[in-house]
Amino acid sequence: MYFWMIVWLVTYVMGAVRYELYIAHMFQQNSYKPREYREWMQVHSNIGRLLGKCLYGLISIPLLWTGSIVCLVIACLMNVMTIWVNKPRKAKKPLVYTPRVKRMLVTTAFLYVLGVGCTVLTGMIRGALAEDILRIAGIVLLALFVLTPFLILLVNLVNRPIEQGINRHYINDAARILSQMPELKIIGVTGSYGKTSVKYFLNTLLSSQYNVLCTPGNYNTTLGVVRTVREQMKPFYEIFICEMGAREVGDIKEICDLVHPGYGIITSIGPQHLQSFHTIENIIETKFELADAVPAEGRVFLNYDNEYIRNHKIEKQVVSYGTEKTERKEGQIDYCAYDISVSPEGSAFKMKASDGREYEFHTKLVGNHNVQNIAGAIAVANTLGIPMEKLLYPVKQLESVPHRLQLVKQGNRILLDDSYNSNKNGFKAALDTLSMFRELRILMTPGMVELGAKQYDENKEAGVYAADKCDYAVLVGREQTRPIQEGLLEAGFPQSKMIVVDTLQEAFQMVNAIPNERQKVVLIENDLPDNYA
């Protein structure tokens, strides 16, 4: 009996730890923000996922109370099942064991020990039988296990004063470092999409003449910027490119209050992260927090191809950029890309300098929105003193940002990998790029998420838009992609060329099975983030 009790305890702890690590991963995926995490939990598919991960634990503990060895063995098997369903899987953004995560896990363990310890101690003081103490301890363990998704919110609340103190120390230290570099030019980059691409493009172009530091990867939160400054900023840097991400109103202002940008570029505004922003007006307000922070003598670079940006007037020195389609409709743009062409080798386009001279640029990147982003980077670089002729070679050397309409030649087919977090405008831009190819055009997508109440309508609209842009549509997830299916069919897309599968692996198998009428171009549009996959 005692042997099986020990086996039960060991397997229970292993299952509980794995479940807690999964919850911690999801909390981290939601930027440690309680409101966003609660909204994630309320999504129907996530409720089912959470239930599936704790179901066997719900069965295990009642079996433990029976006192039967047979039931105890079955309870151990239930714990093994809990371990199995919570086994770590390959994630796009794995759980990072930051000091904050480690503190959260330690506090969680402390609450477990405290809850069970108090139960046992109370039972012993009252002279309860060991069997009764065990039963009550089982109830406590069951409650803690089931409430793990909510327990992490309590842990976050308990640790909050510590986290705030630590964060404040790091922020003050980063502010001190920046204050010692008064000649440093700081460029803020934000947008609903395109900001990471523009950041890397700008880094390449400016590095042809300046010593440049930019925030790496997805370090676009306040603490990501703080970490970049504290770990990488050196006195010889002349320019700091600071990507600024946001999920709530005030997020960009918080970063600006730290770095005090002298220049700002707003790449785009669209209905992304509506689940946390709730309205497009909140998104516009948040993105323009960057423009508000730029001083009167600075410059704000605005993408006039984006109607939300173009129609939002500000009292700052504005440098506009965009493409000829917008210029024909709206009037002159300061930096306009025109005569855009696309091939399997990349894109070509022309731009004029302020003196009227025309320059033809070539890039390995494809798509109007990539050209648009390059135009923004050229606008900033040229404004900061790099002549247009000196930007021709750096533009040619630009590399695709991984998973952002990245052109990949794979055997006898071409992949347009646009799998990083899709949005409506980005989806349409990628489809426009796909439509420009003469090869067999295949769309592969699971649709878009994190769009709140607009998710169904936005996905259906994407389906309608895709109908004449692709020859085949391979849709991943039967329920997830139902709005896209309806949109495609409504727009007259042949049902025989619409393929619905359950997994990405099946999708690639079906792409391979499509007859080789001609070379295939496959647009991979979005890959669901870990907290939705």
N, C-alpha and C positions, 0 to 999 in steps of 0.2 A: 504493500500500500504506500509506504513512504517513498519507495523508489519511483512509483508512478506520479506521486505528488511533486517530487523534484523534477521529473521529466516535464510535467505540466507547467511548473513554474518557469523553467528554462525556456520552453517553447513559447509560453505566453509572453515573456519578456522580449524574446526575439521578434515575435509578431508585432508587439506593441511598439517596439523601437522602429521597425520598418515602416509602420503606419505613421508614426510621428515624423519620420524623415520625409515621407511623402507630403504630409501636411506642411512641414517647414519649407519644402521645395515650392509648394504652391503659394505660400505666404511670401516667399522671396520673389517668385514670378510676378506677384501682384505688388511689387515694390515696397513690401512691408507696410502697406497702407491698409488699415482695417476696413475702411469703407469699400475699397475696390475688392478686397478679399471676400467681404460679406456678399457683394454683388456677384462675384464668381461662384460662391457657394449656392446662390439662389437659382443659377442656371439649371434647367431641368436635367440635362445630361450629366452635370456634375453631381447633382443629388444622387442619381443612380450610381455613379462611380464611387462616391463616398460610401454608400450603403454596401456596395459589393465588396469593398475593401475591409469592412468591419463585420460583415455578416457572420463569418465563422466564429469570430470572437463572441458574438451575441449568443451563439449556440453553446460554445465551450463552457462558459462559466456556470450556467444553470445545470449542465451535466455534472460539474464538479460538486454541486451541492448534494447530489443524491447519495453519495457515500459508497456507491457501487464501483467495484474495480472495473467492470466492463464499461460503465459510463465514463469512468476516469480515463480509460484507454481511448475511448471515442473522443473525449474532450481534448486529449493530447493530439489526436489526428486532426481535430478542428483547428488547433493552434498551428499545426504544420500547414494546413490549408491557408491560414491567415498569413503565415510567412511567405507562402507561394504567391498568393494574389497581390502581395505587397512587394514582390521582388523588384529590385531596381531595374529599370529599362533604359535603353539608350535615349538620352534626351538631347534636344537641340541646344538647350541651355541647362546643363546639369546643375544640381544643387552645389553651390559654392560654400565651403565651410569657412565663412568669414568669422571673425571674432564675435560679431553680433549673433550669428546662427549658433555658434558654440555656447554663448551665454543663454540663448533661448532654450537649447537642449538641456543645459545644466539646471535651469530653473524648472523646466518641465519634470525632470527626474526628481528634483526636490519636492515638487508638489505631489508626485506619486508616492514618494517615501513618506511625506508628511501625512497624506490621507490615510494610507494603510497603517502607518505607525500609530497614529492617534486612535484609529479603530481598535487595533490590538491592545494598546495600553489601556483604553477605556474598558474594554472587555475584561482584561485581567484585574483591574481595580474593582470591578463589580463582581468578580468571581464567576464569570460566565464559563460555560463548558468550552473546551477547545473546539468542539464541533461547531458551536454557535459562533465563536469568534471567527472561525474559518469562513462560515457562511456570510457573516456581515462583511468581512474583508473582501470576499468575492463580489458582493454587491458594490462595494467601493471601487474595486478594480473594474467592474463592468461599467459603472458610471463614468469613470475616468477614461476608459477606452472609447466608449461611445461618444463622449463629449470632447474627444481630442481635437476635432476641427474648431470647437469653440474655446477649448482650453488654451490654444495658442494665442487667442485674443487676450485672455487673462494674463498669460505670460508676458505678452507685449506690453500690457498695462503696468504690470509689476516692474518690468525692466525699463520702463520709459524714462524715469529720472536719470538712471545710469547712462542710457543711450544719449539722452539730450546733453548731459555733461560732457561725454566723450566727443560727441559731434561738435559741440561748441568749441572745445579745445582745438580740434583739427581745423575747423573753419577759421578760427582766429589765427592759427599758425599759417594757413594758406594766404589769408589777407595780409599778414605781415610780410611774407615773401614777395607778394605782388607789389606792396607799397615800396619796396626797396628797388623796384625797377620802373621808375617813372617814364623812361623812354620806350618801354615795351608797347607796341601796337597790339590791341586786343580786338579780335573780330568775333562777334557772336553769330552763330549759325543756327537757325531754327526753322521749323516747318512741320506740317503734318506728315509729309513724306519728302524724300529728296535731300534731307539735311545731311545725312551721313555721306551720300555720294558727293555733294557739293563740298563738304569738309575735306574729303580725300583729294578731289580734283584741285581744290584751292591750295592744299598743301603741296601738291606736285608743282603747280604753276608758280607759286610764290617762292618755293625752294630753289628755283633757277636763279634767284637774285638775293634772297634773304635767308637767315637762319630761322627756321620755323619749328615751332612745337604745336602739335594739335592733340586734342583729347583722343586717346586710342579707342578702338572698338566701339562699344556702346556705353562708354563712360560719359553719359549726357545728363546725369542727375547732379545735384549740388555736391553730394559726397564723391561722385565720380570725378567731378572737376577738382574738388579739394585734393583727392588722391593724386591726380595728375600733377597738380602744382607742387605738392609736397615731395613727390618722388622723382619728378622729371625736370622741373623748371631749373634752368641754369642761367647765370648772368649773361652769357653770350647770345641768348635768344633775342631776336628782334621783333618777332611776331608770334602771337599766341592765338591759334584758332580754337575757339571753344564751342563745341556742339552743345545745344541746350534742348533737352527733351522736357516734356510736360504731360501730366495726366490730370492735373487740376489747376484751376485758376490760381495764380500766384507763384507757380513753380518756376517760371522763367524769371520773374522779378527777383526771386530769391537768389538765383545764380548771378543775375546782373548786379545785385547789391554786393556780391562778393568780388566779381572780376572787373566791373565798371568798363564795359566795352566802349571803344571809340568808334567802332564800325559795326553794322549789323546787316545780315542778309536773311530775308524771309523767303524761303524757297517755295512754299505752298501752304494752302489752308484747305482742309476738307473734313468730312465727317468721320474722322478716325478717333477711336477711344471715346465714342459718344456714351458708352456705358458709364464712364466716369465723369465726362464733361457735361453730359445731358443735352446741351444745345450747341448749335454751330456758333451762336453769338459768344458763348463762353470760350470756344476755341479761338475765335478771332481776337477777342480781348486778351487772351493769354499769349498768343503769338506776337501781338503788337506790344506786349510788355518789353520786348527787346528794343523796338523802335523808340519807346518812351524813355529808355535808359541811355540811348545814344545822345551825347552832348550836341549842342547847336552847331559846333564846328565840325562835327563828324559827318558820316554819310550812312544812309540807309538804302540798301540795295533791294529792290522789290521785283518779284517775278510778275510781270504784267500779263502773262498768259493765264494767270489765276484770277478769276473774276472777284473772289472775296478780297484778295489783296489789292487789285486794281481799283475797286470801288471804295476802299477804306482810305480816306484822306487823312494825312498827318502834316503837322507843321514842322517838318524837318527837311534837310537837304536830301532829296531822293534821287537815286540813280536807277533807272528802269532797265530791265532786260527781258527778252522773250524771243518769239519767233515771228516770221512774216505773216502768218495767219492772223495773229492778233493785231499787228501793225496795220494791216489792210483795213481792219474793222474799227480800231480804236484810235489810230493816229500814231505819230512818231514815237519810237522806243529808242532809248539811248544806245543800247547794245542789242541789235537785232540779228538773229541768225536766219538766213534765207537760202533758197536753192538747196534744200536738204535732200540727200539721196541715201538709200540704204542698200547694202548688199551683204552676202555672207562674210565679206571681209571687214565690214564695219560701216561707218557713216562718213559723209562729206558734207560740208556746208560753208557758206560764205558769211563774212561780217565786214562792216566798214568801220574804220577808225574815225575819230572826231574830225580829222582833216579831210575826210571823204575818200581816202584810199581804201581799196577793197582787198581783203585777204581771204584765201581759201584754206580752210582747216580740214584735216583728215584725222579720224579717230578709229580705234578698234571697237568702240562701243556702238551699239545700235539703238534706234528709237528716238522719236522726237523729244521725249522727256529727258533723255540723256544729253541730247544736244542743248536742250533748254538749261539743264544744270551746268553744262560746260560754259554756256553763254554767261551764266551768273558768275562763275569762277573767273572767266576772262574779264568781266566788268570790274570785279574787285581788284584783280591783279593789275590791270591797266590803269585803274584809278590810283593805285599805290605806286605807280611809276615804272611799270615794266612795259616797254613798247610792244605793240601788236606783233611785229615781226619776230620778236624774241619769244613769243608764246606759241609759235607754230610747232616747234619741235616738242615742247612739253605736252601739248595737246595730243600730239601723235603718240606719245609714250604713255598716255593715261591707260590704266588697267581698270577693268570692270570691278566694281565693288561686289564681292561674293554674294550671290543670290539676289542681286538687284538687276534684273534683265541682263544677266551675264551670258555672253555668247560662248557656248562650249561645243566644239566639234567632237562628236562621239561616233567613230566609225563612219557609217554611211548616213548619219543623221546629224542635225544641228539642234542643240538644246538652247532655248532661251530661258535661263533659270531666273525666274522672278519670284522665288519662293519665300522671300523674307517679308512676312506680314503685309498682306494685301489690303488695299483700300479702293474705294470706287474710282477715283480719278486715275490712280496707278493702274488699276485693272484695265480701264479703258485705254490708257496710253499703251499698255503692253499689247492689247488686242490690235490697236492701230499699227503697232510695229509688226505684229504677226501678219497682218493683212497686206503688208508691203512686199512680202516674199512671194516668189513665183513657185516655190516648192510646195509639197503637200503639207498643208497647215493643220496642226493638231493642237487643240487646247486641252490641258490636263489641270484640273483644279478641284479643291474641296469647298470652294466658295470663301466668303468673308465672314469673320466673327468680330466680336466686340463692337457691334454697331447698335446695341440696345434695341429699342422698339423699331428702328428702321432696318433691322437686319434682313427681314423677309423682302421688303420692297427693294432694297439696294441690290440684293442678290438676283431678284427677278429682273430688274433693270439691266444688270450685267449680262444676264442670259439673253435678253432681247438684243442688246448691243453686239453680242458675240455671234449672233446668227449668221451674218454675212462676212465675218472676219476669219472664220475657220472652216475647214473641210470636214473635220471630225472633232467631237467633243467627248473627252473621257472624264467623267465626273466621279469624284471619290467620296463615297458616303451617300447612301440612298435617301436618308431623311435630311441630312445636312444640305444636300444639293437640290432638294425638291424645288425651291424657288427658281433656281437656274434652269432646271429641266422645263418648268412651266414657261419661263421666259423664252427659251430656245424654240419650243414648240409653237408658242403664240406668234413668234416672228417667222414661222414657216420653215424652221430647220428640219431636215429629214430625220425622223425618229430612228431610221436604220443606221444613221451615222452618229447617234448619241449612245455612248456606252457608259453604263453606271456600274461601279464596282465598290467594294467595301474597303480596300486598303491601297496604299500607294504602290506596294509591290504588284498587286493585281493590275493596277493601272499601267505599269510599265510592260507587263506581259501582254496586255491588250494592245498597247501601242505597237509592240513587236509583231502582233498578229495582223495588224492592218496591212492590206496588200500594198506592195511597193510600186505604186503607180509612177512615182518619181521620188526624188530625195525628200525625206521628211524633215520638217521643222516643228519641234515640239515646244510649246510654251507651257512651262510649269508655273502656274500662277497661284501663289500662296501655298504654304505648308503650315497647318494649324499649329499654334504655339503649344508648349507642353501642358498648359493648364486647360487646353481644349481638345488636345489630340487623344 
